[in-house]
């Protein structure tokens, strides 16, 4: 970066602080000609241009990524949907691009691993274009990130997403004035339906560095210049790095040390410390105030509001969903709706599929393959068609299709985050009084993803409790669907008994952990609630399809492998030995038939495979009323899936993860045994 009136030197920071001659004239406009020539040279280069999509959480980044690449990226109407970067190669207007989707970030001053991941990607890979996705309903907050991105001097395009909602709320954003004020293309979009994607593609070729008329106090500007002068001429993002050093970003020193060495890092750190000492006041607050003033001025210039607004109904629904007096009945109504839908629709779909597809196939195989080992291998109790393919396609898939469809509707409506606020009001005693509420709520969708989101928590105590409670007693979407289907054959009372036991034990474990683990750092509970929306059918169906496809891709090989292993184990007598060892626990303590060992072995491979077997056992009458309740309750608490255990080890370390799994399994068996004794006494 060029700095008129200054020469680079390694002199001490104090020598130039407070200088009044040759004041720095930092302006992104000054570098625009250089940028255009560099950008054109890049286009001429054979390598693919890198386009990074950034934005605040829940701003529609994944939708924009999918629209540009035609590659599916999971999305939902709540934060932390994207936890890792996603990449895809595309060809647009005869040019090759690498499109990169990143986790949400509030700003470049990193406060979490997700924000650090996005910033490090930008710093290390130096993309050719940044596409910022901004929720038009939260424009003021989005422009905070815009200001920081402009300081990077990378060509940008700003996407104003969800402009259809702002118009319904009586808000009009003058995108032309906004584009002129920022000096970058601004595209209006409704990303969930793809509206605005052609305009975005055209804007990629017009991406350029923007205009940032933002200045700090002269002492700070002089200090920034002295820090900048210590970087090599070729160093990228010099001003942004200098600002982050002054703001004491906890990670930026590591990056500078890796890029430019320890000696330069010490000089810059020393210089930043001198600036902080000489500035009379709170330096960070001054920076925030200057940015806020710039932001307010720009916002007032580009936003107009109607006096009347017609979008109040969705706000009222959101309020009702998170207020205990109305939220609890709404939650109960949703749960019962899902339950009866799974019982009355999914179960009938499974029965229809069994009648239409399986029975003819079974009859055909029986007519062609005589009784014996091959017949058993194909359609026996542990046959690859019976326990493997048929179990996955004809038993599990119909149930999951109905449940995923309903769950995706809830996700895209924005209900999940309002449920998070509702749960917070009743969770203080469990030790998850802050931001851990959201990961625990997300566990009902995917426990692995929920476990990974705990990295954003600042309290080690809350992290541990959240990871433990996610693994224990909270069923993921697939498991919940199948267990609802099993309990549906028993009636509503069975569902209420199971949920009551699970909730009671879960709360008790949370209270014990809260008492045992020593308090440490606590953070305020800050969660930005997305607007309640009427879900779009096409994205919901698309998401359902990809979830089902992912389930089959991941689970089908496991279903088949488990069937083969069980078949071989039975033939060589290994399964009989395992049953003999476990008989005192399974039969005497849990009150279950010995055939349950088969399901428990499957449980170690894949929960859905075990649930599919349990579903068949209940239908065939192999489990009575009490036994079905006991086994569903136990499997809901039992060992987490393999991917969740890996996530637990990643977030808490291998040793803690092993202790957690052992404690969870022991608790599950003990609770199931006590439940069996209690139900035998009461019923």
C-alpha positions as CSV (number, residue, x, y, z in Angstrom):
1,X,0.0,0.0,0.0
2,X,1.3,3.4,-0.9
3,X,1.4,6.2,1.6
4,X,2.0,9.7,0.2
5,X,4.3,11.8,2.3
6,X,5.9,9.0,4.2
7,X,8.9,6.7,3.8
8,X,9.1,3.3,5.2
9,X,11.4,2.9,8.1
10,X,12.0,0.6,11.1
11,X,12.3,3.5,13.5
12,X,10.6,3.3,16.8
13,X,6.9,4.0,16.8
14,X,7.1,7.0,19.1
15,X,9.3,9.0,16.7
16,X,6.3,9.7,14.4
17,X,3.4,9.7,16.7
18,X,1.7,13.0,16.9
19,X,3.3,14.2,13.6
20,X,1.5,17.0,11.9
21,X,3.2,17.1,8.5
22,X,2.5,14.7,5.7
23,X,-0.7,13.2,7.2
24,X,-1.6,9.8,5.9
25,X,-4.1,9.9,3.0
26,X,-5.4,6.4,3.1
27,X,-8.2,6.0,0.6
28,X,-9.4,2.9,-1.2
29,X,-10.1,5.1,-4.2
30,X,-6.3,5.9,-4.5
31,X,-5.6,2.2,-5.2
32,X,-8.5,1.6,-7.6
33,X,-6.4,2.0,-10.8
34,X,-3.8,-0.5,-9.5
35,X,-6.6,-2.8,-8.5
36,X,-8.3,-2.7,-11.9
37,X,-5.1,-3.6,-13.7
38,X,-4.3,-6.4,-11.2
39,X,-7.8,-7.7,-11.5
40,X,-7.7,-7.7,-15.3
41,X,-4.3,-9.4,-15.2
42,X,-5.8,-12.1,-13.0
43,X,-8.6,-12.6,-15.5
44,X,-6.1,-13.2,-18.2
45,X,-4.3,-15.7,-16.0
46,X,-5.3,-19.3,-16.5
47,X,-5.9,-20.0,-12.9
48,X,-9.4,-19.9,-11.6
49,X,-10.4,-16.8,-9.7
50,X,-11.3,-17.2,-6.1
51,X,-14.6,-15.8,-5.0
52,X,-15.3,-15.9,-1.2
53,X,-18.9,-15.5,0.0
54,X,-19.0,-13.9,3.4
55,X,-21.7,-12.5,5.6
56,X,-23.3,-12.5,9.1
57,X,-24.9,-15.7,10.4
58,X,-28.2,-16.5,8.7
59,X,-27.8,-14.0,5.9
60,X,-28.3,-16.4,3.1
61,X,-24.7,-17.3,2.2
62,X,-25.4,-20.9,1.5
63,X,-28.3,-20.1,-0.8
64,X,-26.1,-17.7,-2.8
65,X,-23.4,-20.5,-2.9
66,X,-26.0,-23.0,-4.2
67,X,-27.4,-20.6,-6.7
68,X,-24.0,-19.8,-8.2
69,X,-22.6,-23.3,-8.2
70,X,-25.7,-25.5,-8.4
71,X,-24.2,-27.5,-5.6
72,X,-26.3,-28.1,-2.5
73,X,-25.2,-26.4,0.7
74,X,-27.3,-27.0,3.9
75,X,-29.3,-23.9,4.9
76,X,-31.8,-23.1,7.6
77,X,-33.4,-20.1,9.2
78,X,-31.1,-20.0,12.2
79,X,-27.3,-19.3,12.8
80,X,-24.5,-21.9,12.8
81,X,-25.9,-23.8,9.8
82,X,-22.5,-23.5,8.0
83,X,-19.7,-24.6,10.3
84,X,-16.9,-25.2,7.7
85,X,-15.9,-23.8,4.3
86,X,-17.4,-25.3,1.2
87,X,-15.8,-25.1,-2.3
88,X,-17.0,-25.6,-5.8
89,X,-15.5,-25.0,-9.3
90,X,-17.8,-23.3,-11.8
91,X,-17.5,-21.7,-15.2
92,X,-19.2,-18.3,-15.6
93,X,-19.1,-16.2,-18.7
94,X,-16.2,-18.3,-20.1
95,X,-14.1,-17.8,-16.9
96,X,-13.3,-20.4,-14.3
97,X,-14.1,-19.6,-10.7
98,X,-13.6,-21.3,-7.4
99,X,-16.6,-20.3,-5.2
100,X,-16.0,-20.6,-1.4
101,X,-18.8,-20.5,1.2
102,X,-17.7,-19.5,4.7
103,X,-19.1,-19.7,8.2
104,X,-20.9,-16.6,9.4
105,X,-18.9,-13.7,10.8
106,X,-20.0,-10.5,12.6
107,X,-16.8,-8.8,11.7
108,X,-13.1,-9.3,11.1
109,X,-12.3,-8.9,14.8
110,X,-12.6,-12.6,15.6
111,X,-14.6,-13.7,18.6
112,X,-15.1,-17.3,17.7
113,X,-13.4,-20.1,15.8
114,X,-16.0,-19.7,13.0
115,X,-15.2,-16.1,12.5
116,X,-11.5,-16.8,12.7
117,X,-11.9,-19.6,10.1
118,X,-13.5,-17.1,7.6
119,X,-10.9,-14.4,8.3
120,X,-7.9,-16.7,8.0
121,X,-9.2,-18.0,4.7
122,X,-9.4,-14.4,3.3
123,X,-6.0,-13.5,4.7
124,X,-4.2,-16.6,3.6
125,X,-5.8,-17.2,0.2
126,X,-6.3,-13.6,-0.8
127,X,-9.4,-14.0,-3.0
128,X,-9.9,-12.1,-6.2
129,X,-13.5,-11.1,-5.2
130,X,-15.5,-11.0,-2.0
131,X,-19.3,-11.4,-2.3
132,X,-20.9,-10.1,0.9
133,X,-24.3,-11.5,1.6
134,X,-26.4,-9.0,3.7
135,X,-29.8,-9.6,5.1
136,X,-31.7,-6.5,4.0
137,X,-33.8,-6.7,7.1
138,X,-30.6,-6.2,9.2
139,X,-28.8,-3.8,6.9
140,X,-27.3,-1.7,9.6
141,X,-25.6,-4.7,11.3
142,X,-24.5,-6.0,7.9
143,X,-22.8,-2.6,7.0
144,X,-20.6,-3.0,10.1
145,X,-19.0,-6.0,8.3
146,X,-19.0,-4.1,5.0
147,X,-16.8,-1.4,6.5
148,X,-14.3,-3.9,7.7
149,X,-14.2,-5.7,4.3
150,X,-13.7,-2.5,2.4
151,X,-10.5,-1.9,4.4
152,X,-9.1,-5.1,2.9
153,X,-8.9,-3.4,-0.6
154,X,-10.3,-6.5,-2.3
155,X,-12.9,-6.1,-5.1
156,X,-16.3,-6.6,-3.7
157,X,-20.0,-7.2,-4.6
158,X,-22.7,-6.6,-2.0
159,X,-25.8,-8.8,-2.2
160,X,-28.9,-7.4,-0.5
161,X,-30.8,-10.6,0.3
162,X,-34.5,-10.9,1.3
163,X,-35.6,-7.6,-0.2
164,X,-39.0,-9.1,-0.6
165,X,-39.4,-9.1,3.2
166,X,-38.2,-5.5,3.7
167,X,-40.8,-4.3,1.2
168,X,-43.5,-6.1,3.2
169,X,-42.3,-4.5,6.3
170,X,-42.5,-1.0,4.7
171,X,-38.8,-0.6,4.2
172,X,-37.2,0.5,1.0
173,X,-33.4,0.4,0.4
174,X,-32.0,2.6,-2.4
175,X,-29.5,0.1,-3.8
176,X,-28.3,2.7,-6.4
177,X,-27.3,5.2,-3.8
178,X,-25.8,2.5,-1.6
179,X,-23.7,1.3,-4.6
180,X,-22.5,4.9,-5.3
181,X,-21.7,5.5,-1.6
182,X,-19.7,2.3,-1.2
183,X,-18.2,2.3,-4.7
184,X,-19.1,-1.4,-5.4
185,X,-21.9,-3.2,-7.2
186,X,-25.0,-3.8,-5.1
187,X,-27.4,-6.5,-6.2
188,X,-30.9,-7.0,-4.8
189,X,-31.7,-10.7,-4.3
190,X,-34.2,-13.2,-2.9
191,X,-31.6,-15.9,-2.6
192,X,-34.0,-18.6,-1.4
193,X,-35.8,-18.5,-4.7
194,X,-32.8,-17.6,-6.9
195,X,-34.1,-14.1,-7.8
196,X,-31.2,-11.8,-8.5
197,X,-28.7,-14.6,-9.4
198,X,-28.3,-13.5,-13.0
199,X,-27.6,-10.0,-11.9
200,X,-25.1,-11.2,-9.3
201,X,-23.3,-13.2,-12.0
202,X,-23.0,-10.0,-14.2
203,X,-21.8,-8.0,-11.2
204,X,-18.9,-10.4,-10.6
205,X,-17.2,-9.0,-13.6
206,X,-17.7,-5.5,-12.3
207,X,-16.4,-6.2,-8.8
208,X,-14.0,-3.5,-7.6
209,X,-12.6,-1.9,-4.5
210,X,-14.9,0.4,-2.7
211,X,-14.9,3.7,-1.0
212,X,-14.6,4.0,2.8
213,X,-14.7,7.6,4.0
214,X,-14.0,6.6,7.6
215,X,-11.3,8.3,9.6
216,X,-10.2,8.0,13.2
217,X,-8.6,10.5,15.6
218,X,-5.3,11.9,14.3
219,X,-3.2,10.2,16.9
220,X,-4.7,6.8,16.0
221,X,-4.2,7.5,12.2
222,X,-0.6,8.5,12.9
223,X,-0.1,5.3,14.9
224,X,-1.7,3.2,12.2
225,X,0.7,4.7,9.6
226,X,3.7,3.9,11.8
227,X,2.5,0.3,12.1
228,X,1.9,0.1,8.4
229,X,5.4,1.4,7.6
230,X,6.9,-1.5,9.4
231,X,5.4,-4.1,7.0
232,X,7.2,-5.0,3.8
233,X,6.0,-3.2,0.7
234,X,4.5,-6.5,-0.6
235,X,2.4,-7.2,2.5
236,X,-1.3,-7.5,2.0
237,X,-4.0,-6.0,4.2
238,X,-1.6,-3.7,6.0
239,X,-4.1,-1.2,7.3
240,X,-6.5,-3.9,8.4
241,X,-3.8,-5.7,10.2
242,X,-2.7,-2.5,11.9
243,X,-6.3,-1.8,13.0
244,X,-6.7,-5.3,14.4
245,X,-3.4,-4.9,16.4
246,X,-4.6,-1.7,17.9
247,X,-7.9,-3.4,18.9
248,X,-5.9,-6.2,20.5
249,X,-7.4,-9.0,18.4
250,X,-6.3,-12.2,20.3
251,X,-5.4,-14.1,17.1
252,X,-3.9,-11.5,14.7
253,X,-0.4,-11.6,16.3
254,X,-0.1,-15.3,15.5
255,X,-0.9,-14.6,11.8
256,X,1.6,-11.8,11.6
257,X,4.3,-13.9,13.2
258,X,3.7,-16.8,10.8
259,X,3.8,-14.4,7.8
260,X,6.6,-12.0,8.7
261,X,8.5,-13.4,11.6
262,X,8.8,-12.8,15.3
263,X,11.0,-9.7,15.2
264,X,8.5,-7.7,13.1
265,X,5.6,-8.9,15.3
266,X,7.4,-7.6,18.4
267,X,8.0,-4.2,16.7
268,X,4.4,-3.9,15.7
269,X,3.1,-5.1,19.1
270,X,5.4,-2.5,20.8
271,X,4.1,0.2,18.5
272,X,0.5,-0.7,19.1
273,X,1.1,-0.6,22.8
274,X,2.5,2.9,22.6
275,X,-0.5,4.2,20.6
276,X,-2.8,2.7,23.2
277,X,-0.9,4.4,26.1
278,X,-0.8,7.8,24.4
279,X,-4.5,7.8,23.4
280,X,-6.5,9.4,26.2
281,X,-9.6,7.3,26.4
282,X,-10.9,4.0,25.3
283,X,-9.4,3.3,21.9
284,X,-11.8,0.5,21.0
285,X,-14.8,2.6,21.9
286,X,-13.5,5.4,19.8
287,X,-13.2,3.1,16.8
288,X,-16.7,1.7,17.4
289,X,-18.1,5.2,17.7
290,X,-16.5,6.4,14.5
291,X,-17.8,3.4,12.6
292,X,-21.2,3.9,14.1
293,X,-21.3,7.5,12.9
294,X,-20.3,6.4,9.4
295,X,-22.8,3.7,9.5
296,X,-25.7,5.9,10.7
297,X,-25.0,8.5,8.1
298,X,-25.0,5.9,5.3
299,X,-28.0,4.1,6.6
300,X,-30.1,7.3,6.8
301,X,-29.1,8.1,3.2
302,X,-30.2,4.8,1.7
303,X,-33.2,3.6,3.8
304,X,-36.7,4.8,3.7
305,X,-39.6,3.6,5.9
306,X,-43.3,3.7,5.4
307,X,-45.5,4.9,8.3
308,X,-47.6,1.7,8.0
309,X,-46.2,-1.7,8.2
310,X,-48.0,-4.9,7.1
311,X,-45.5,-7.5,8.5
312,X,-46.7,-7.6,12.1
313,X,-48.3,-11.0,12.1
314,X,-45.0,-13.0,11.8
315,X,-43.5,-10.9,14.6
316,X,-46.5,-11.8,16.8
317,X,-46.2,-15.5,16.0
318,X,-42.5,-15.3,16.9
319,X,-43.4,-13.6,20.2
320,X,-46.0,-16.2,21.0
321,X,-43.5,-19.0,20.3
322,X,-41.0,-17.8,22.9
323,X,-43.4,-16.6,25.6
324,X,-44.0,-19.5,28.2
325,X,-47.8,-19.0,28.5
326,X,-48.2,-19.5,24.7
327,X,-44.9,-21.0,23.7
328,X,-45.4,-24.3,25.7
329,X,-48.8,-25.0,24.2
330,X,-47.4,-24.2,20.7
331,X,-44.4,-26.6,21.3
332,X,-46.8,-29.3,22.5
333,X,-49.1,-28.8,19.5
334,X,-46.1,-29.1,17.1
335,X,-44.8,-32.2,18.8
336,X,-48.2,-33.9,18.7
337,X,-48.6,-32.9,15.0
338,X,-45.3,-34.5,14.1
339,X,-46.2,-37.6,16.2
340,X,-49.5,-38.2,14.5
341,X,-48.1,-37.4,11.1
342,X,-45.4,-40.0,11.6
343,X,-47.8,-42.5,13.0
344,X,-50.7,-42.1,10.5
345,X,-48.8,-41.1,7.3
346,X,-45.2,-42.5,7.6
347,X,-46.2,-45.9,9.1
348,X,-48.9,-46.4,6.4
349,X,-46.3,-45.5,3.8
350,X,-43.9,-48.1,5.2
351,X,-46.8,-50.7,5.3
352,X,-47.6,-49.9,1.7
353,X,-44.0,-50.1,0.6
354,X,-43.7,-53.5,2.4
355,X,-46.8,-54.8,0.6
356,X,-46.0,-53.5,-2.8
357,X,-42.2,-54.1,-3.0
358,X,-41.0,-56.5,-0.3
359,X,-43.6,-59.3,-0.2
360,X,-43.4,-60.0,-4.0
361,X,-39.6,-59.9,-3.8
362,X,-39.6,-62.3,-0.8
363,X,-42.0,-64.7,-2.5
364,X,-39.8,-64.6,-5.7
365,X,-36.6,-65.4,-3.8
366,X,-38.3,-68.2,-1.9
367,X,-39.4,-69.7,-5.2
368,X,-36.0,-69.4,-6.8
369,X,-33.6,-70.0,-3.8
370,X,-34.4,-73.2,-1.8
371,X,-34.3,-73.1,2.1
372,X,-30.7,-73.1,3.3
373,X,-27.7,-70.8,3.9
374,X,-28.2,-68.7,0.7
375,X,-31.8,-68.2,1.4
376,X,-31.0,-67.1,4.9
377,X,-28.2,-64.9,3.7
378,X,-30.6,-63.1,1.4
379,X,-33.9,-62.9,3.3
380,X,-33.3,-64.5,6.7
381,X,-33.4,-62.7,10.0
382,X,-30.0,-61.2,9.3
383,X,-30.3,-61.3,5.5
384,X,-28.7,-58.5,3.5
385,X,-32.1,-57.8,1.8
386,X,-34.1,-58.2,5.0
387,X,-32.0,-56.3,7.5
388,X,-29.9,-54.3,5.1
389,X,-31.7,-53.0,2.0
390,X,-35.3,-53.6,2.9
391,X,-34.8,-52.1,6.4
392,X,-33.2,-49.0,4.9
393,X,-35.5,-48.4,2.0
394,X,-38.9,-49.8,3.0
395,X,-38.9,-49.2,6.8
396,X,-36.7,-46.3,7.7
397,X,-36.8,-44.2,4.5
398,X,-40.6,-43.6,4.5
399,X,-40.6,-42.5,8.2
400,X,-37.6,-40.2,7.7
401,X,-39.1,-38.6,4.6
402,X,-42.2,-37.5,6.5
403,X,-40.3,-36.4,9.6
404,X,-37.6,-34.5,7.6
405,X,-40.2,-32.7,5.6
406,X,-42.0,-31.4,8.8
407,X,-38.7,-30.6,10.6
408,X,-37.4,-28.7,7.6
409,X,-40.6,-26.6,7.6
410,X,-39.9,-25.7,11.2
411,X,-36.2,-24.9,10.4
412,X,-37.0,-22.6,7.5
413,X,-39.9,-20.9,9.4
414,X,-37.5,-19.6,12.1
415,X,-39.2,-21.4,14.9
416,X,-36.0,-23.1,16.1
417,X,-34.4,-20.0,17.4
418,X,-37.6,-18.9,19.2
419,X,-37.7,-22.3,20.8
420,X,-34.2,-21.7,22.0
421,X,-35.3,-18.5,23.8
422,X,-38.3,-20.5,25.3
423,X,-36.0,-23.2,26.5
424,X,-33.6,-20.7,28.1
425,X,-36.2,-19.6,30.5
426,X,-36.4,-23.1,32.1
427,X,-32.8,-24.1,31.8
428,X,-30.9,-22.0,34.4
429,X,-30.6,-24.9,36.8
430,X,-29.1,-27.2,34.3
431,X,-26.0,-25.1,33.8
432,X,-26.8,-23.9,30.3
433,X,-28.0,-20.4,31.0
434,X,-26.3,-18.8,28.0
435,X,-25.4,-19.4,24.4
436,X,-25.3,-23.2,25.0
437,X,-29.0,-23.2,24.6
438,X,-28.8,-22.9,20.8
439,X,-26.4,-25.9,20.3
440,X,-28.6,-28.0,22.5
441,X,-31.7,-27.1,20.6
442,X,-29.9,-27.8,17.3
443,X,-29.2,-31.3,18.5
444,X,-32.8,-32.3,17.7
445,X,-31.7,-31.8,14.0
446,X,-28.2,-33.3,14.1
447,X,-26.2,-34.1,17.2
448,X,-22.9,-33.9,15.4
449,X,-23.4,-30.4,14.1
450,X,-24.8,-29.3,17.5
451,X,-21.6,-30.6,19.2
452,X,-19.4,-28.8,16.8
453,X,-21.2,-25.5,17.4
454,X,-20.2,-25.6,21.1
455,X,-16.8,-24.3,20.1
456,X,-18.4,-20.9,20.0
457,X,-19.1,-21.0,23.8
458,X,-16.6,-19.0,25.9
459,X,-17.2,-21.0,29.1
460,X,-15.5,-24.3,29.5
461,X,-18.1,-25.4,32.0
462,X,-21.0,-24.7,29.6
463,X,-19.1,-26.4,26.8
464,X,-18.7,-29.6,28.8
465,X,-22.3,-29.6,30.0
466,X,-23.6,-28.8,26.5
467,X,-21.6,-31.6,24.8
468,X,-22.6,-34.1,27.5
469,X,-26.3,-33.2,27.4
470,X,-26.3,-33.2,23.6
471,X,-25.0,-36.8,23.6
472,X,-27.3,-37.9,26.4
473,X,-31.1,-38.1,26.0
474,X,-31.5,-35.8,23.0
475,X,-32.5,-37.8,19.9
476,X,-31.4,-36.5,16.5
477,X,-34.0,-36.0,13.8
478,X,-33.6,-39.5,12.3
479,X,-33.7,-41.3,15.6
480,X,-36.7,-39.2,16.9
481,X,-38.7,-40.0,13.8
482,X,-38.2,-43.8,14.1
483,X,-38.8,-43.9,17.8
484,X,-42.0,-41.8,17.3
485,X,-43.1,-44.4,14.8
486,X,-42.4,-47.2,17.2
487,X,-44.2,-45.5,20.0
488,X,-47.0,-44.7,17.6
489,X,-47.9,-48.4,17.5
490,X,-48.3,-48.3,21.3
491,X,-50.4,-45.1,21.7
492,X,-50.0,-41.6,23.0
493,X,-49.5,-42.8,26.6
494,X,-46.3,-44.6,25.6
495,X,-45.0,-41.4,24.1
496,X,-45.8,-39.3,27.2
497,X,-44.1,-41.9,29.5
498,X,-41.0,-42.0,27.4
499,X,-40.6,-38.2,27.1
500,X,-41.3,-37.7,30.8
501,X,-38.6,-40.1,31.8
502,X,-36.1,-38.7,29.3
503,X,-36.8,-35.1,30.3
504,X,-36.6,-35.9,34.0
505,X,-33.3,-37.8,33.8
506,X,-31.8,-35.2,31.4
507,X,-32.6,-32.3,33.8
508,X,-31.3,-34.3,36.8
509,X,-28.0,-35.0,35.0
510,X,-27.7,-31.4,34.0
511,X,-28.3,-30.3,37.6
512,X,-25.7,-32.7,38.9
513,X,-23.1,-31.5,36.3
514,X,-23.9,-27.9,37.2
515,X,-23.3,-28.6,40.9
516,X,-20.1,-30.7,40.4
517,X,-18.3,-28.7,37.8
518,X,-16.6,-25.5,39.0
519,X,-17.9,-22.2,37.7
520,X,-15.7,-20.3,35.3
521,X,-16.1,-17.6,32.7
522,X,-19.7,-16.7,31.8
523,X,-20.9,-14.9,28.8
524,X,-24.1,-12.9,28.2
525,X,-26.8,-14.7,26.2
526,X,-26.9,-12.8,22.9
527,X,-28.9,-14.4,20.1
528,X,-30.2,-12.5,17.1
529,X,-33.6,-13.8,16.2
530,X,-34.3,-14.3,12.5
531,X,-37.7,-13.2,11.2
532,X,-40.5,-15.8,11.2
533,X,-41.1,-16.7,7.6
534,X,-43.6,-18.8,5.6
535,X,-41.3,-21.6,4.3
536,X,-40.8,-21.9,0.6
537,X,-41.9,-25.3,-0.6
538,X,-39.2,-25.8,-3.2
539,X,-36.2,-25.2,-0.9
540,X,-37.9,-27.4,1.8
541,X,-38.4,-30.3,-0.7
542,X,-34.8,-29.8,-1.9
543,X,-33.5,-30.0,1.6
544,X,-35.6,-33.0,2.4
545,X,-34.3,-34.8,-0.7
546,X,-30.6,-34.1,0.1
547,X,-31.1,-35.2,3.7
548,X,-32.6,-38.5,2.6
549,X,-29.9,-38.9,-0.1
550,X,-27.2,-38.3,2.5
551,X,-28.9,-40.8,4.9
552,X,-28.9,-43.5,2.2
553,X,-25.3,-42.7,1.1
554,X,-24.1,-42.9,4.7
555,X,-26.4,-45.6,6.2
556,X,-27.0,-48.1,3.4
557,X,-23.4,-49.5,3.4
558,X,-23.6,-49.7,7.2
559,X,-27.0,-51.5,7.1
560,X,-25.6,-54.1,4.7
561,X,-22.3,-54.5,6.5
562,X,-24.1,-54.9,9.8
563,X,-26.4,-57.6,8.4
564,X,-23.4,-59.5,7.0
565,X,-21.5,-59.3,10.3
566,X,-24.5,-60.4,12.3
567,X,-25.1,-63.3,9.9
568,X,-21.6,-64.5,10.2
569,X,-21.5,-64.0,13.9
570,X,-24.6,-66.1,14.3
571,X,-23.2,-68.9,12.1
572,X,-19.9,-69.1,14.0
573,X,-21.6,-68.9,17.4
574,X,-20.2,-65.6,18.4
575,X,-23.6,-64.0,18.7
576,X,-24.8,-66.8,20.9
577,X,-21.8,-66.2,23.2
578,X,-22.5,-62.5,23.4
579,X,-26.1,-63.2,24.3
580,X,-25.1,-65.6,27.0
581,X,-22.8,-63.0,28.5
582,X,-25.4,-60.2,28.4
583,X,-28.4,-62.3,29.4
584,X,-28.3,-61.3,33.1
585,X,-28.5,-57.6,32.2
586,X,-30.8,-57.8,29.2
587,X,-33.3,-60.4,30.5
588,X,-33.1,-60.2,34.3
589,X,-32.5,-56.5,34.8
590,X,-34.0,-54.8,31.7
591,X,-36.8,-57.4,31.3
592,X,-36.2,-57.6,27.6
593,X,-36.1,-60.7,25.3
594,X,-32.7,-62.0,24.5
595,X,-33.3,-61.1,20.8
596,X,-32.8,-57.5,21.9
597,X,-29.0,-58.2,21.9
598,X,-29.2,-58.2,18.1
599,X,-30.6,-54.6,18.2
600,X,-28.0,-53.5,20.7
601,X,-25.2,-54.7,18.5
602,X,-26.8,-52.9,15.6
603,X,-27.1,-49.8,17.7
604,X,-23.3,-49.7,17.9
605,X,-23.2,-49.6,14.1
606,X,-26.1,-47.2,13.3
607,X,-29.0,-46.0,15.4
608,X,-31.4,-46.0,12.5
609,X,-30.6,-49.7,11.7
610,X,-31.4,-50.7,15.3
611,X,-34.5,-48.6,15.3
612,X,-35.7,-50.2,12.1
613,X,-35.2,-53.6,13.7
614,X,-37.1,-52.5,16.8
615,X,-39.9,-51.2,14.6
616,X,-40.3,-54.6,13.0
617,X,-40.1,-56.4,16.3
618,X,-42.9,-54.2,17.7
619,X,-45.0,-54.9,14.7
620,X,-44.4,-58.6,14.9
621,X,-45.3,-58.7,18.6
622,X,-41.8,-59.6,19.8
623,X,-41.9,-56.8,22.3
624,X,-44.8,-56.1,24.6
625,X,-46.0,-52.7,25.7
626,X,-43.6,-52.2,28.7
627,X,-40.6,-53.7,26.8
628,X,-41.1,-51.4,23.9
629,X,-41.1,-48.3,26.2
630,X,-38.0,-49.5,28.0
631,X,-36.0,-50.2,24.9
632,X,-36.9,-46.9,23.2
633,X,-36.0,-45.0,26.3
634,X,-32.7,-46.8,26.7
635,X,-31.7,-46.4,23.0
636,X,-32.6,-42.7,23.1
637,X,-29.9,-42.3,25.9
638,X,-27.5,-44.9,24.7
639,X,-24.1,-44.6,23.0
640,X,-24.0,-41.6,20.5
641,X,-23.4,-42.3,16.8
642,X,-19.8,-42.6,15.7
643,X,-19.7,-39.2,14.0
644,X,-21.0,-37.6,17.2
645,X,-18.3,-39.4,19.3
646,X,-15.7,-38.0,16.9
647,X,-17.1,-34.5,17.4
648,X,-17.1,-35.0,21.2
649,X,-13.4,-36.0,21.0
650,X,-12.6,-33.0,18.8
651,X,-14.3,-30.5,21.2
652,X,-13.5,-32.0,24.6
653,X,-10.5,-34.2,23.9
654,X,-10.3,-38.0,23.6
655,X,-10.0,-38.7,27.3
656,X,-13.1,-36.7,28.3
657,X,-15.1,-38.1,25.3
658,X,-14.4,-41.7,26.4
659,X,-15.4,-40.9,30.0
660,X,-18.6,-39.3,28.7
661,X,-19.5,-42.3,26.5
662,X,-19.0,-44.8,29.3
663,X,-21.0,-42.6,31.8
664,X,-23.8,-42.2,29.3
665,X,-24.1,-45.9,28.5
666,X,-24.0,-46.9,32.2
667,X,-26.7,-44.3,33.0
668,X,-28.8,-45.5,30.1
669,X,-28.8,-49.1,31.3
670,X,-29.5,-48.2,34.9
671,X,-32.4,-45.9,34.0
672,X,-33.9,-48.5,31.7
673,X,-33.7,-51.2,34.4
674,X,-35.3,-49.0,37.0
675,X,-38.0,-48.0,34.4
676,X,-38.7,-51.6,33.7
677,X,-39.2,-52.3,37.5
678,X,-41.4,-49.2,37.9
679,X,-43.7,-50.0,34.9
680,X,-44.1,-53.6,36.0
681,X,-45.2,-52.3,39.4
682,X,-47.5,-49.5,38.2
683,X,-49.1,-51.1,35.1
